[in-house]
Amino acid sequence: MYALIDAAFALPLWVWTLLLVVGYVTYIFAFKNARLVMSNQSRELFTPTWQKDVVYLYGFPRPRVIPDLSPFGLKVETWMRMAGVKYERPEQGINGRPRWSRKGQMPWIELNGEETDDSFFILARLTNHFKDLDTTLSEEEKCVSQAFLQMLEHHTVATYFWYRYVIASDAFWREVRMPFPGYVRWLVQKLTKMGWKKKGHLIGIGRHTTEEQRQLWQADLSSVAGYLGDKTYFMGGPRPTMIDAVLFGHLCQMLYIPIDYPQTAYLRDKCANVVAYVTRLKQEFYSDWDDLLATHAPPSEKYRPTKND
Ligand SMILES: N[C@@H](CCC(=O)N[C@@H](CS)C(=O)NCC(=O)O)C(=O)O
């Protein structure tokens, strides 16, 4: 042991420098920023034979209980249904060619041979290209819509992600039954839990007690219920607007993934108008909901691991 330490101290400075540089670069590429570093490079289209004005939406493989695990992916898909935009969702899977956005996240899209990522920028582009669902809103209503969007996407989401990825992660991964081989699922579960513990601590949600967290998400959900009231769509017009797609993306996560989210009980007991609203949107825009869930592939059928995994 001492001989080893002596030998290490005897190494010349340039060897130490080289070891440190190689170690650091390996760490950055292997664990940390590989996706981000790669992301800025231009890359081939995922769907090279695209049709004009068809949106190719990329996200996680469909889970068993809900069309998309990502509230951001479900928001984009719902918006496209509301706007009547033609889209496809090319299959991505562990044995297919799973690909993250250039920023290392899901969802992302290709439209007319050009890639766009982040649901905010995706909807901005689709709105510009196809249709503006928010034209009927006054300037003041647009501000309200934006405030709710940010609350849901940066605060509410953290409260229920913390629950599903940290507190109830076993139940969560069991219920959604992603079409990954068992060992990949195990790894994804562990990494997501570790990631969310760190992220939850940084943004603060993970430092609160369960009771304090409850006060935080309850304030959000009761404001959604209060603003919705007995309106058909959130902003009160005769047709849905963008915020309805955002709300649907998040509320479905809490209402249809059966893992005893405390939020689910609260919504069912205290926010009957919100539950009825989500049910209405689901009926109106997802008449094929069950068919979408049926496309879920258990690991043994579609995603059998190969030697390339
Ligand atoms: N601001 C992004 C957020 C997207 C996002 O957080 N996606 C999650 C899945 S729900 C993701 O890709 N997480 C993996 C990661 O960030 O490394 C959007 O609106 O699209």
The ligand as a Gaussian input file, in Angstrom:
#p B3LYP/6-31G(d) Opt

LIG

0 1
 N      -38.688000      23.057000     -21.121000
 C      -38.755000      21.754000     -21.725000
 C      -38.832000      20.713000     -20.629000
 C      -38.768000      19.314000     -21.176000
 C      -38.425000      18.301000     -20.111000
 O      -38.207000      18.626000     -18.924000
 N      -38.377000      17.044000     -20.550000
 C      -38.000000      15.980000     -19.648000
 C      -38.975000      14.823000     -19.789000
 S      -40.512000      15.226000     -19.064000
 C      -36.639000      15.468000     -20.045000
 O      -36.345000      15.318000     -21.211000
 N      -35.809000      15.191000     -19.052000
 C      -34.501000      14.639000     -19.262000
 C      -33.426000      15.622000     -18.913000
 O      -33.724000      16.794000     -18.695000
 O      -32.272000      15.187000     -18.853000
 C      -39.983000      21.671000     -22.630000
 O      -40.931000      22.435000     -22.418000
 O      -39.965000      20.884000     -23.582000

